[in-house]
Amino acid sequence: MQFVDEATIRVQAGNGGNGCVSFRREKFIPFGGPDGGDGADGGSVWLLADEGLNTLVDFRHQRMFRAMRGENGMGRQMAGKSGADITIRVPVGTVVSNIDTDEQIGDLTEHGQRLLVAQGGRGGQGNIHFKSSTNRSPRKATQGTHGEERELRLELKVLADVGMLGFPNAGKSTFIRAVSAATPKVADYPFTTLQPHLGVVRIETDKSFVIADIPGLIEGAADGAGLGVQFLKHVARTRLLLHMVDIAPMDGETDPVEQIRVIENELKGFDPELLKRERWLVFNKIDLLAPEEREKTAKAIIKKLKWKQPWYLVSAISRENTWPICLDIQRFFDEQRRTAVEAAFAAGEG
């Protein structure tokens, strides 16, 4: 299935109902006076973050959303019925922008969060509001106002603690299958993953983190090559990056060092701040090398890169050494949390 992480929709709130011009007409009451009721407010359009959704694919089929207009006022001082609001469900992590002004309207980051994207029109006033001592039979009522209409851009940014980077077919999907209950498609050809997959890694009862299998990147991704920037931007919200590297390329010609540098250049081209983020190297497919060659090969790559951050040797398909990485990730987040609490406590005392 094609991954849809961007969508364009048009929303139109309901117009307000018109006020009514009416006069009381009853037997034996010749001068009943004005009794025109008010028009009702039109319905508004809301977005609702729903953790049960993970793509914007539904908006390929429906792109126009209209709320109900308010009913007109009626005689006997009866107001119209308000137009019903409509609520559009979107995935958690959706960023909403106004296309006409290029202004960001909101960012839905929590389940159940609501965002008003089009306000319904106000109902008009009936002629009962315009009577006075000098005008006892007003023939004036106001029209309802128009509801807001906008064209919106929806962008989904995956919310995950850990993002997995790497060239296509590096073994990212296999790794996430090994450490979580997620089941992304796995095959022996590149670009198997066409949409991000989220997996929850549970360390203990109350300790877990979310890992995202980001589709593979190629050279020029920051400029739109391959699946382009639509997946690079998912990396922006992660706190830790796992850079998956195929330590034993099947063609014998691919240079892992060069692949690592290509990914680094794409990160730098998209957002230089991403290179400053914590990033660990994970050398995958060690089962294809002899035991005595594994560490030797990895250390040669580390030396060429002058790598200073943590690195690991794993075989995702056999789950070898995958659990120690998860434990280290949890310890990393625990330490981050502890540091943040201490900083907040120190700031409170100051």
Short mmCIF file of the C-alpha atoms (twelve columns), coordinates in Angstrom:
data_MODEL
# 
_entry.id   MODEL 
# 
loop_
_atom_site.group_PDB 
_atom_site.id 
_atom_site.type_symbol 
_atom_site.label_atom_id 
_atom_site.label_alt_id 
_atom_site.label_comp_id 
_atom_site.label_asym_id 
_atom_site.label_seq_id 
_atom_site.Cartn_x 
_atom_site.Cartn_y 
_atom_site.Cartn_z 
_atom_site.pdbx_PDB_model_num 
ATOM 1   C CA . MET A 1   0.000   0.000   0.000  1 
ATOM 2   C CA . GLN A 2   1.256   3.466   -0.830 1 
ATOM 3   C CA . PHE A 3   2.079   5.437   2.295  1 
ATOM 4   C CA . VAL A 4   0.121   8.667   2.510  1 
ATOM 5   C CA . ASP A 5   1.699   11.015  5.027  1 
ATOM 6   C CA . GLU A 6   0.460   14.199  3.343  1 
ATOM 7   C CA . ALA A 7   -3.060  15.099  2.339  1 
ATOM 8   C CA . THR A 8   -4.955  18.163  1.205  1 
ATOM 9   C CA . ILE A 9   -8.541  18.665  2.310  1 
ATOM 10  C CA . ARG A 10  -11.090 21.479  2.113  1 
ATOM 11  C CA . VAL A 11  -13.273 22.205  5.123  1 
ATOM 12  C CA . GLN A 12  -16.341 24.408  5.130  1 
ATOM 13  C CA . ALA A 13  -18.195 25.378  8.285  1 
ATOM 14  C CA . GLY A 14  -21.946 25.900  8.143  1 
ATOM 15  C CA . ASN A 15  -23.415 29.362  7.541  1 
ATOM 16  C CA . GLY A 16  -25.466 30.983  10.266 1 
ATOM 17  C CA . GLY A 17  -29.227 31.003  9.820  1 
ATOM 18  C CA . ASN A 18  -30.996 34.260  8.965  1 
ATOM 19  C CA . GLY A 19  -33.074 36.216  11.466 1 
ATOM 20  C CA . CYS A 20  -36.827 36.273  10.864 1 
ATOM 21  C CA . VAL A 21  -39.148 39.228  10.227 1 
ATOM 22  C CA . SER A 22  -42.473 38.254  11.761 1 
ATOM 23  C CA . PHE A 23  -45.345 39.853  13.661 1 
ATOM 24  C CA . ARG A 24  -47.652 38.360  16.227 1 
ATOM 25  C CA . ARG A 25  -51.060 37.744  14.676 1 
ATOM 26  C CA . GLU A 26  -53.753 36.424  16.983 1 
ATOM 27  C CA . LYS A 27  -57.447 36.963  17.348 1 
ATOM 28  C CA . PHE A 28  -58.319 39.960  19.513 1 
ATOM 29  C CA . ILE A 29  -54.680 41.126  19.484 1 
ATOM 30  C CA . PRO A 30  -54.549 43.551  16.553 1 
ATOM 31  C CA . PHE A 31  -51.134 45.029  17.374 1 
ATOM 32  C CA . GLY A 32  -49.129 42.035  18.570 1 
ATOM 33  C CA . GLY A 33  -45.764 43.502  17.721 1 
ATOM 34  C CA . PRO A 34  -42.647 41.818  16.296 1 
ATOM 35  C CA . ASP A 35  -41.914 38.204  17.202 1 
ATOM 36  C CA . GLY A 36  -39.267 37.119  14.673 1 
ATOM 37  C CA . GLY A 37  -36.796 34.607  16.123 1 
ATOM 38  C CA . ASP A 38  -33.029 34.437  15.693 1 
ATOM 39  C CA . GLY A 39  -31.209 32.312  13.174 1 
ATOM 40  C CA . ALA A 40  -29.039 29.531  14.590 1 
ATOM 41  C CA . ASP A 41  -25.260 29.237  14.467 1 
ATOM 42  C CA . GLY A 42  -23.727 27.057  11.764 1 
ATOM 43  C CA . GLY A 43  -21.779 23.924  12.584 1 
ATOM 44  C CA . SER A 44  -17.999 24.046  12.990 1 
ATOM 45  C CA . VAL A 45  -15.334 21.640  11.722 1 
ATOM 46  C CA . TRP A 46  -12.991 19.950  14.211 1 
ATOM 47  C CA . LEU A 47  -10.032 17.609  13.887 1 
ATOM 48  C CA . LEU A 48  -9.639  14.837  16.477 1 
ATOM 49  C CA . ALA A 49  -6.380  12.956  17.100 1 
ATOM 50  C CA . ASP A 50  -7.003  9.202   17.148 1 
ATOM 51  C CA . GLU A 51  -4.225  6.774   18.100 1 
ATOM 52  C CA . GLY A 52  -6.097  4.038   16.212 1 
ATOM 53  C CA . LEU A 53  -5.106  5.635   12.887 1 
ATOM 54  C CA . ASN A 54  -1.584  5.617   11.500 1 
ATOM 55  C CA . THR A 55  -1.855  7.040   7.967  1 
ATOM 56  C CA . LEU A 56  -3.750  9.737   6.076  1 
ATOM 57  C CA . VAL A 57  -4.782  7.279   3.365  1 
ATOM 58  C CA . ASP A 58  -8.531  7.848   3.937  1 
ATOM 59  C CA . PHE A 59  -8.228  11.388  2.607  1 
ATOM 60  C CA . ARG A 60  -7.444  10.079  -0.879 1 
ATOM 61  C CA . HIS A 61  -11.136 9.221   -1.179 1 
ATOM 62  C CA . GLN A 62  -12.812 12.110  0.646  1 
ATOM 63  C CA . ARG A 63  -11.323 15.571  0.553  1 
ATOM 64  C CA . MET A 64  -14.328 17.853  1.114  1 
ATOM 65  C CA . PHE A 65  -15.956 18.203  4.518  1 
ATOM 66  C CA . ARG A 66  -18.992 20.430  5.137  1 
ATOM 67  C CA . ALA A 67  -20.730 21.159  8.410  1 
ATOM 68  C CA . MET A 68  -24.490 21.833  8.583  1 
ATOM 69  C CA . ARG A 69  -25.807 25.382  8.265  1 
ATOM 70  C CA . GLY A 70  -27.937 26.854  11.031 1 
ATOM 71  C CA . GLU A 71  -31.694 27.020  10.495 1 
ATOM 72  C CA . ASN A 72  -33.411 30.340  9.926  1 
ATOM 73  C CA . GLY A 73  -35.374 31.957  12.718 1 
ATOM 74  C CA . MET A 74  -39.161 31.600  12.758 1 
ATOM 75  C CA . GLY A 75  -42.190 33.445  14.055 1 
ATOM 76  C CA . ARG A 76  -43.402 33.292  17.649 1 
ATOM 77  C CA . GLN A 77  -39.839 34.095  18.741 1 
ATOM 78  C CA . MET A 78  -38.644 30.638  17.754 1 
ATOM 79  C CA . ALA A 79  -34.930 30.353  17.050 1 
ATOM 80  C CA . GLY A 80  -33.647 27.968  14.413 1 
ATOM 81  C CA . LYS A 81  -31.840 24.713  15.134 1 
ATOM 82  C CA . SER A 82  -28.054 24.947  15.344 1 
ATOM 83  C CA . GLY A 83  -26.033 23.226  12.632 1 
ATOM 84  C CA . ALA A 84  -24.263 20.066  13.773 1 
ATOM 85  C CA . ASP A 85  -20.479 20.159  14.085 1 
ATOM 86  C CA . ILE A 86  -18.452 17.579  12.200 1 
ATOM 87  C CA . THR A 87  -15.359 15.888  13.575 1 
ATOM 88  C CA . ILE A 88  -12.632 14.525  11.316 1 
ATOM 89  C CA . ARG A 89  -10.405 11.843  12.815 1 
ATOM 90  C CA . VAL A 90  -6.686  12.067  12.031 1 
ATOM 91  C CA . PRO A 91  -3.632  10.165  13.319 1 
ATOM 92  C CA . VAL A 92  -1.741  11.369  16.364 1 
ATOM 93  C CA . GLY A 93  1.213   13.400  15.101 1 
ATOM 94  C CA . THR A 94  -0.685  15.291  12.396 1 
ATOM 95  C CA . VAL A 95  0.443   18.853  11.694 1 
ATOM 96  C CA . VAL A 96  -2.257  21.097  10.202 1 
ATOM 97  C CA . SER A 97  -1.454  24.100  7.986  1 
ATOM 98  C CA . ASN A 98  -3.528  26.627  6.069  1 
ATOM 99  C CA . ILE A 99  -2.500  26.327  2.411  1 
ATOM 100 C CA . ASP A 100 -3.550  29.862  1.475  1 
ATOM 101 C CA . THR A 101 -1.457  31.557  4.169  1 
ATOM 102 C CA . ASP A 102 1.119   28.787  4.748  1 
ATOM 103 C CA . GLU A 103 0.409   29.239  8.464  1 
ATOM 104 C CA . GLN A 104 0.513   26.307  10.871 1 
ATOM 105 C CA . ILE A 105 -2.841  26.037  12.608 1 
ATOM 106 C CA . GLY A 106 -2.005  23.307  15.067 1 
ATOM 107 C CA . ASP A 107 -0.129  20.127  15.936 1 
ATOM 108 C CA . LEU A 108 -2.091  17.137  17.244 1 
ATOM 109 C CA . THR A 109 0.335   15.249  19.475 1 
ATOM 110 C CA . GLU A 110 -1.948  13.486  21.991 1 
ATOM 111 C CA . HIS A 111 -4.797  11.020  21.675 1 
ATOM 112 C CA . GLY A 112 -8.149  12.778  22.031 1 
ATOM 113 C CA . GLN A 113 -6.735  16.248  21.308 1 
ATOM 114 C CA . ARG A 114 -9.175  18.430  19.331 1 
ATOM 115 C CA . LEU A 115 -8.458  21.319  16.986 1 
ATOM 116 C CA . LEU A 116 -10.979 23.799  15.582 1 
ATOM 117 C CA . VAL A 117 -10.171 24.343  11.895 1 
ATOM 118 C CA . ALA A 118 -13.311 26.137  10.642 1 
ATOM 119 C CA . GLN A 119 -15.666 28.206  12.825 1 
ATOM 120 C CA . GLY A 120 -19.370 28.079  12.037 1 
ATOM 121 C CA . GLY A 121 -21.177 31.291  11.068 1 
ATOM 122 C CA . ARG A 122 -23.174 33.277  13.630 1 
ATOM 123 C CA . GLY A 123 -26.947 33.290  13.398 1 
ATOM 124 C CA . GLY A 124 -28.722 36.519  12.448 1 
ATOM 125 C CA . GLN A 125 -31.062 38.430  14.741 1 
ATOM 126 C CA . GLY A 126 -34.820 38.453  14.316 1 
ATOM 127 C CA . ASN A 127 -36.855 41.665  14.196 1 
ATOM 128 C CA . ILE A 128 -37.809 41.326  17.854 1 
ATOM 129 C CA . HIS A 129 -34.389 42.807  18.683 1 
ATOM 130 C CA . PHE A 130 -35.057 46.011  16.739 1 
ATOM 131 C CA . LYS A 131 -38.285 47.271  18.313 1 
ATOM 132 C CA . SER A 132 -38.097 50.558  20.142 1 
ATOM 133 C CA . SER A 133 -40.346 53.313  21.426 1 
ATOM 134 C CA . THR A 134 -40.119 55.018  18.049 1 
ATOM 135 C CA . ASN A 135 -40.237 51.885  15.874 1 
ATOM 136 C CA . ARG A 136 -42.805 49.449  17.150 1 
ATOM 137 C CA . SER A 137 -43.055 47.488  13.897 1 
ATOM 138 C CA . PRO A 138 -39.495 46.929  12.749 1 
ATOM 139 C CA . ARG A 139 -39.160 45.189  9.432  1 
ATOM 140 C CA . LYS A 140 -35.480 44.590  9.928  1 
ATOM 141 C CA . ALA A 141 -33.613 41.357  10.620 1 
ATOM 142 C CA . THR A 142 -29.955 40.466  10.084 1 
ATOM 143 C CA . GLN A 143 -28.525 37.773  7.881  1 
ATOM 144 C CA . GLY A 144 -26.414 34.960  9.307  1 
ATOM 145 C CA . THR A 145 -22.681 35.203  8.705  1 
ATOM 146 C CA . HIS A 146 -20.788 32.823  6.468  1 
ATOM 147 C CA . GLY A 147 -18.927 29.906  8.009  1 
ATOM 148 C CA . GLU A 148 -15.177 29.737  7.523  1 
ATOM 149 C CA . GLU A 149 -13.830 27.816  4.550  1 
ATOM 150 C CA . ARG A 150 -10.235 26.680  4.346  1 
ATOM 151 C CA . GLU A 151 -7.978  24.444  2.345  1 
ATOM 152 C CA . LEU A 152 -5.747  22.534  4.730  1 
ATOM 153 C CA . ARG A 153 -2.533  20.603  4.397  1 
ATOM 154 C CA . LEU A 154 -2.251  17.626  6.739  1 
ATOM 155 C CA . GLU A 155 1.221   16.248  7.400  1 
ATOM 156 C CA . LEU A 156 1.827   13.186  9.520  1 
ATOM 157 C CA . LYS A 157 5.017   13.025  11.527 1 
ATOM 158 C CA . VAL A 158 5.598   9.731   13.270 1 
ATOM 159 C CA . LEU A 159 5.769   10.025  17.048 1 
ATOM 160 C CA . ALA A 160 8.452   7.644   18.260 1 
ATOM 161 C CA . ASP A 161 11.279  7.584   20.774 1 
ATOM 162 C CA . VAL A 162 13.695  5.750   18.482 1 
ATOM 163 C CA . GLY A 163 14.021  6.144   14.717 1 
ATOM 164 C CA . MET A 164 15.821  3.609   12.551 1 
ATOM 165 C CA . LEU A 165 17.960  4.929   9.693  1 
ATOM 166 C CA . GLY A 166 19.695  3.094   6.926  1 
ATOM 167 C CA . PHE A 167 19.834  2.205   3.276  1 
ATOM 168 C CA . PRO A 168 17.079  0.033   1.812  1 
ATOM 169 C CA . ASN A 169 17.465  -3.639  2.709  1 
ATOM 170 C CA . ALA A 170 19.777  -2.949  5.674  1 
ATOM 171 C CA . GLY A 171 17.529  -5.037  7.923  1 
ATOM 172 C CA . LYS A 172 15.549  -2.359  9.741  1 
ATOM 173 C CA . SER A 173 12.198  -4.132  9.402  1 
ATOM 174 C CA . THR A 174 13.702  -7.414  10.515 1 
ATOM 175 C CA . PHE A 175 15.149  -5.706  13.583 1 
ATOM 176 C CA . ILE A 176 11.851  -4.133  14.611 1 
ATOM 177 C CA . ARG A 177 10.158  -7.542  14.195 1 
ATOM 178 C CA . ALA A 178 12.784  -9.050  16.458 1 
ATOM 179 C CA . VAL A 179 12.358  -6.601  19.342 1 
ATOM 180 C CA . SER A 180 8.648   -5.732  19.202 1 
ATOM 181 C CA . ALA A 181 5.249   -7.054  18.158 1 
ATOM 182 C CA . ALA A 182 5.225   -4.971  14.965 1 
ATOM 183 C CA . THR A 183 5.087   -6.950  11.717 1 
ATOM 184 C CA . PRO A 184 6.416   -4.812  8.850  1 
ATOM 185 C CA . LYS A 185 6.871   -6.488  5.481  1 
ATOM 186 C CA . VAL A 186 10.238  -8.185  5.056  1 
ATOM 187 C CA . ALA A 187 11.693  -9.326  1.733  1 
ATOM 188 C CA . ASP A 188 15.039  -9.704  -0.041 1 
ATOM 189 C CA . TYR A 189 14.694  -6.623  -2.232 1 
ATOM 190 C CA . PRO A 190 15.148  -2.877  -1.516 1 
ATOM 191 C CA . PHE A 191 12.289  -0.506  -0.638 1 
ATOM 192 C CA . THR A 192 10.195  -3.242  0.966  1 
ATOM 193 C CA . THR A 193 9.052   -0.708  3.581  1 
ATOM 194 C CA . LEU A 194 6.915   1.989   1.992  1 
ATOM 195 C CA . GLN A 195 5.417   3.396   5.186  1 
ATOM 196 C CA . PRO A 196 6.752   3.852   8.717  1 
ATOM 197 C CA . HIS A 197 5.893   1.125   11.208 1 
ATOM 198 C CA . LEU A 198 5.763   1.684   14.943 1 
ATOM 199 C CA . GLY A 199 6.651   -1.006  17.435 1 
ATOM 200 C CA . VAL A 200 6.476   -0.900  21.224 1 
ATOM 201 C CA . VAL A 201 9.465   -2.481  22.957 1 
ATOM 202 C CA . ARG A 202 8.556   -3.560  26.492 1 
ATOM 203 C CA . ILE A 203 11.500  -3.886  28.863 1 
ATOM 204 C CA . GLU A 204 9.516   -4.265  32.082 1 
ATOM 205 C CA . THR A 205 5.914   -3.745  33.154 1 
ATOM 206 C CA . ASP A 206 6.277   0.018   33.417 1 
ATOM 207 C CA . LYS A 207 9.220   0.516   31.090 1 
ATOM 208 C CA . SER A 208 8.837   0.661   27.332 1 
ATOM 209 C CA . PHE A 209 9.658   2.812   24.326 1 
ATOM 210 C CA . VAL A 210 8.372   3.234   20.771 1 
ATOM 211 C CA . ILE A 211 10.628  2.446   17.838 1 
ATOM 212 C CA . ALA A 212 9.894   3.548   14.258 1 
ATOM 213 C CA . ASP A 213 10.963  1.623   11.189 1 
ATOM 214 C CA . ILE A 214 11.573  4.534   8.791  1 
ATOM 215 C CA . PRO A 215 11.631  3.558   5.074  1 
ATOM 216 C CA . GLY A 216 15.107  3.319   3.581  1 
ATOM 217 C CA . LEU A 217 16.931  6.432   2.423  1 
ATOM 218 C CA . ILE A 218 19.084  6.850   -0.662 1 
ATOM 219 C CA . GLU A 219 21.491  9.512   -1.858 1 
ATOM 220 C CA . GLY A 220 19.604  12.705  -2.711 1 
ATOM 221 C CA . ALA A 221 16.714  12.007  -0.316 1 
ATOM 222 C CA . ALA A 222 16.962  15.502  1.180  1 
ATOM 223 C CA . ASP A 223 16.355  16.866  -2.325 1 
ATOM 224 C CA . GLY A 224 13.421  14.553  -2.975 1 
ATOM 225 C CA . ALA A 225 15.126  11.491  -4.481 1 
ATOM 226 C CA . GLY A 226 13.496  8.133   -3.855 1 
ATOM 227 C CA . LEU A 227 10.844  8.565   -1.193 1 
ATOM 228 C CA . GLY A 228 12.543  11.874  -0.385 1 
ATOM 229 C CA . VAL A 229 11.936  14.281  2.457  1 
ATOM 230 C CA . GLN A 230 8.520   12.844  3.252  1 
ATOM 231 C CA . PHE A 231 10.320  10.255  5.403  1 
ATOM 232 C CA . LEU A 232 13.278  12.346  6.566  1 
ATOM 233 C CA . LYS A 233 10.880  14.594  8.469  1 
ATOM 234 C CA . HIS A 234 9.674   11.622  10.527 1 
ATOM 235 C CA . VAL A 235 13.157  11.428  12.042 1 
ATOM 236 C CA . ALA A 236 12.785  14.949  13.448 1 
ATOM 237 C CA . ARG A 237 10.638  13.858  16.406 1 
ATOM 238 C CA . THR A 238 12.730  10.948  17.625 1 
ATOM 239 C CA . ARG A 239 15.050  11.231  20.624 1 
ATOM 240 C CA . LEU A 240 17.535  8.567   19.533 1 
ATOM 241 C CA . LEU A 241 18.589  7.336   16.094 1 
ATOM 242 C CA . LEU A 242 19.691  3.781   15.361 1 
ATOM 243 C CA . HIS A 243 21.762  3.760   12.175 1 
ATOM 244 C CA . MET A 244 21.451  0.274   10.709 1 
ATOM 245 C CA . VAL A 245 24.335  -0.845  8.490  1 
ATOM 246 C CA . ASP A 246 24.691  -4.004  6.409  1 
ATOM 247 C CA . ILE A 247 28.108  -5.209  7.511  1 
ATOM 248 C CA . ALA A 248 28.296  -7.904  4.817  1 
ATOM 249 C CA . PRO A 249 26.851  -6.566  1.523  1 
ATOM 250 C CA . MET A 250 25.966  -9.406  -0.850 1 
ATOM 251 C CA . ASP A 251 27.523  -7.747  -3.929 1 
ATOM 252 C CA . GLY A 252 30.924  -7.462  -2.248 1 
ATOM 253 C CA . GLU A 253 31.397  -3.997  -3.746 1 
ATOM 254 C CA . THR A 254 29.218  -1.808  -1.530 1 
ATOM 255 C CA . ASP A 255 31.252  0.142   1.015  1 
ATOM 256 C CA . PRO A 256 29.479  0.420   4.410  1 
ATOM 257 C CA . VAL A 257 31.575  3.499   5.261  1 
ATOM 258 C CA . GLU A 258 30.370  5.270   2.130  1 
ATOM 259 C CA . GLN A 259 26.743  4.338   2.885  1 
ATOM 260 C CA . ILE A 260 27.031  5.740   6.399  1 
ATOM 261 C CA . ARG A 261 28.450  9.007   5.067  1 
ATOM 262 C CA . VAL A 262 25.693  9.288   2.469  1 
ATOM 263 C CA . ILE A 263 23.036  9.025   5.195  1 
ATOM 264 C CA . GLU A 264 24.904  11.602  7.283  1 
ATOM 265 C CA . ASN A 265 24.953  13.994  4.324  1 
ATOM 266 C CA . GLU A 266 21.198  13.542  3.823  1 
ATOM 267 C CA . LEU A 267 20.553  14.301  7.492  1 
ATOM 268 C CA . LYS A 268 22.750  17.379  7.257  1 
ATOM 269 C CA . GLY A 269 21.016  18.525  4.073  1 
ATOM 270 C CA . PHE A 270 17.578  18.177  5.636  1 
ATOM 271 C CA . ASP A 271 18.365  19.575  9.089  1 
ATOM 272 C CA . PRO A 272 21.918  20.027  10.438 1 
ATOM 273 C CA . GLU A 273 20.578  19.668  13.996 1 
ATOM 274 C CA . LEU A 274 19.834  15.986  13.300 1 
ATOM 275 C CA . LEU A 275 23.563  15.231  13.123 1 
ATOM 276 C CA . LYS A 276 23.913  16.480  16.702 1 
ATOM 277 C CA . ARG A 277 21.286  14.043  17.935 1 
ATOM 278 C CA . GLU A 278 22.341  10.850  19.712 1 
ATOM 279 C CA . ARG A 279 22.974  8.243   17.009 1 
ATOM 280 C CA . TRP A 280 24.184  4.670   17.499 1 
ATOM 281 C CA . LEU A 281 25.614  2.418   14.808 1 
ATOM 282 C CA . VAL A 282 24.122  -1.065  14.507 1 
ATOM 283 C CA . PHE A 283 26.060  -3.463  12.296 1 
ATOM 284 C CA . ASN A 284 23.531  -6.013  11.080 1 
ATOM 285 C CA . LYS A 285 23.824  -9.414  9.333  1 
ATOM 286 C CA . ILE A 286 26.842  -10.568 11.339 1 
ATOM 287 C CA . ASP A 287 25.565  -14.130 10.770 1 
ATOM 288 C CA . LEU A 288 26.981  -13.832 7.225  1 
ATOM 289 C CA . LEU A 289 30.511  -13.383 8.578  1 
ATOM 290 C CA . ALA A 290 32.746  -15.815 10.384 1 
ATOM 291 C CA . PRO A 291 32.802  -15.147 14.164 1 
ATOM 292 C CA . GLU A 292 36.456  -14.067 14.070 1 
ATOM 293 C CA . GLU A 293 35.755  -11.573 11.233 1 
ATOM 294 C CA . ARG A 294 32.801  -9.736  12.818 1 
ATOM 295 C CA . GLU A 295 34.501  -7.458  15.327 1 
ATOM 296 C CA . LYS A 296 37.535  -6.977  13.106 1 
ATOM 297 C CA . THR A 297 35.356  -5.738  10.227 1 
ATOM 298 C CA . ALA A 298 33.313  -3.468  12.485 1 
ATOM 299 C CA . LYS A 299 36.378  -1.921  14.119 1 
ATOM 300 C CA . ALA A 300 37.879  -1.159  10.694 1 
ATOM 301 C CA . ILE A 301 34.701  0.760   9.782  1 
ATOM 302 C CA . ILE A 302 34.671  2.554   13.142 1 
ATOM 303 C CA . LYS A 303 38.298  3.603   12.661 1 
ATOM 304 C CA . LYS A 304 37.638  5.034   9.183  1 
ATOM 305 C CA . LEU A 305 34.634  6.979   10.461 1 
ATOM 306 C CA . LYS A 306 36.386  8.107   13.667 1 
ATOM 307 C CA . TRP A 307 33.157  7.080   15.385 1 
ATOM 308 C CA . LYS A 308 32.821  8.145   19.038 1 
ATOM 309 C CA . GLN A 309 29.270  7.053   19.900 1 
ATOM 310 C CA . PRO A 310 28.071  3.525   20.825 1 
ATOM 311 C CA . TRP A 311 28.043  0.745   18.226 1 
ATOM 312 C CA . TYR A 312 26.731  -2.818  18.193 1 
ATOM 313 C CA . LEU A 313 27.020  -6.085  16.309 1 
ATOM 314 C CA . VAL A 314 23.702  -7.876  15.704 1 
ATOM 315 C CA . SER A 315 21.937  -10.412 13.578 1 
ATOM 316 C CA . ALA A 316 18.331  -9.253  13.417 1 
ATOM 317 C CA . ILE A 317 17.110  -12.373 11.627 1 
ATOM 318 C CA . SER A 318 18.403  -14.657 14.408 1 
ATOM 319 C CA . ARG A 319 17.817  -11.997 17.132 1 
ATOM 320 C CA . GLU A 320 21.429  -12.282 18.210 1 
ATOM 321 C CA . ASN A 321 22.472  -9.326  20.418 1 
ATOM 322 C CA . THR A 322 19.197  -7.437  19.786 1 
ATOM 323 C CA . TRP A 323 18.011  -7.474  23.397 1 
ATOM 324 C CA . PRO A 324 21.169  -5.813  24.861 1 
ATOM 325 C CA . ILE A 325 20.577  -2.861  22.527 1 
ATOM 326 C CA . CYS A 326 17.017  -2.492  23.848 1 
ATOM 327 C CA . LEU A 327 18.288  -2.532  27.440 1 
ATOM 328 C CA . ASP A 328 20.861  0.161   26.628 1 
ATOM 329 C CA . ILE A 329 18.179  2.272   24.924 1 
ATOM 330 C CA . GLN A 330 15.969  2.061   28.006 1 
ATOM 331 C CA . ARG A 331 18.896  3.029   30.243 1 
ATOM 332 C CA . PHE A 332 19.584  5.988   27.936 1 
ATOM 333 C CA . PHE A 333 15.983  7.218   28.267 1 
ATOM 334 C CA . ASP A 334 15.972  6.618   32.031 1 
ATOM 335 C CA . GLU A 335 19.093  8.756   32.346 1 
ATOM 336 C CA . GLN A 336 17.541  11.482  30.168 1 
ATOM 337 C CA . ARG A 337 14.433  11.469  32.346 1 
ATOM 338 C CA . ARG A 338 16.482  11.564  35.548 1 
ATOM 339 C CA . THR A 339 18.539  14.502  34.261 1 
ATOM 340 C CA . ALA A 340 15.386  16.401  33.258 1 
ATOM 341 C CA . VAL A 341 13.826  15.860  36.700 1 
ATOM 342 C CA . GLU A 342 16.977  17.017  38.483 1 
ATOM 343 C CA . ALA A 343 17.181  20.111  36.248 1 
ATOM 344 C CA . ALA A 344 13.530  20.950  36.916 1 
ATOM 345 C CA . PHE A 345 14.043  20.477  40.660 1 
ATOM 346 C CA . ALA A 346 17.130  22.694  40.635 1 
ATOM 347 C CA . ALA A 347 15.258  25.379  38.679 1 
ATOM 348 C CA . GLY A 348 12.394  25.241  41.176 1 
ATOM 349 C CA . GLU A 349 14.755  25.716  44.102 1 
ATOM 350 C CA . GLY A 350 16.465  28.617  42.345 1 
# 
